[in-house]
């Protein structure tokens, strides 16, 4: 019995950050609640566009609307996150996102909802997210101890997967039984909860002698990323996996083949089931130091799951393959976040978080366009999905061969690198102020 208990503890999720950090608890609770509502809208907007246009490419164009502002605002948000109170930036952005949700609610009440307003809302949401996410990613490491970061990343992922797992199926139920206005109203209520939680979080001031937001400070962040091949590798692997293997723009059309609107929420939620299972059993990740190799292996397995989705013709097998892909993506994400948060010096954390945001958002957004365009060809919806999975696996293999430093990367070396960089920056800041 002791051996069984010991094995369970090795694989069980570590809840220590939630017990020891009040501010992390508040951010975690607020984040889960607002994500729950946002995932409902994430399903609803493509559904509404699909119903208004009956065109997979028009659904894929939502990703283009989101990509354009992200390419700029993620750098702006990263630079601001290294200069001002990160908590204030997160809270202000959350209020702006609530306002955009209100616009969607107003549009849904119209007898003839405006298609263009859905694209504008997608554009504005991405712009505000570009300001918020770097500050949030840079704030989290300041709320917990360095040795708690693997557990913290797993808990963050668990919260998002929980919201996705329950929010997206609920979206399908709401869409099948209620007007769109009720769906957007629910999302608006969740923003109120998150704003209350964020207002209780203590200030997270910038590092000493922080760089002023400027083009020069952005370039400094880019140069640092370029100097770290393992960081660049994590960005490229994720972009490749999501560009070729993200078929979410096709879910409304896949749902029509498998059961209708009530099935749509299941398709969106299935990857979260796999992600949740992977996260709950993620205790082992704290004892693995070949982080780069795990990122590559997991990205390849994501592609394998997407191949299965495209080749499957039944609902249960499609959901299983999506869950398998979600589990693989979660493992890749955990190790990518560990690399980022354990190795990047605090004075650059916001700017690097902006670059990271580009890596994990541009791939899915462009992938939606890729999937929509391929689905309009003779490949159809299933062919666009399975071929994307094949290209994902092939691209991962190419990147593994081209990035030997990512394959060999050891997390212990990364932590030492961050410690040295933080000490060097602190010494330089002290000399400038003396």
Secondary structure, DSSP 8 states (H G I E B T S, - for coil): -HHHHHHHHHHS---HHHHH-HHHHHHHHHHHHHHHHHHHHHHHHHHHHHHHH--HHHHHHHHHHHHHHHHHHHHHHHHHHTTS-HHHHHHHHHHHHHHHHHHHHHHHTSTT--HHHHHHHHHHHHHHHHHHHHHHHHHHHHHS-GGGHHHHHHHHHHHHHHHHHHHHHHHHHHHHHS-HHHHHHHHHHHHHHHHHHHHHS------TT---SSHHHHHHHHHHHHH-HHHHHHHHHHHHHHHHH--GGGHHHHHHHHTSHHHHHHHHHHHHHHHHHHHHTGGGGGG---HHHHHHHHHHHHHHHHHHHHH--SHHHHHHHHHHHHHHHHHHHHHHHHHHHHHS-GGGHHHHHHHHHHHHHHHHHHHHHHHHHHHTSTTHHHHHHHHHHHHHHHHHHHHHHH-HHHHH--HHHHHHHHHHHHHHHHHHHHHHH-
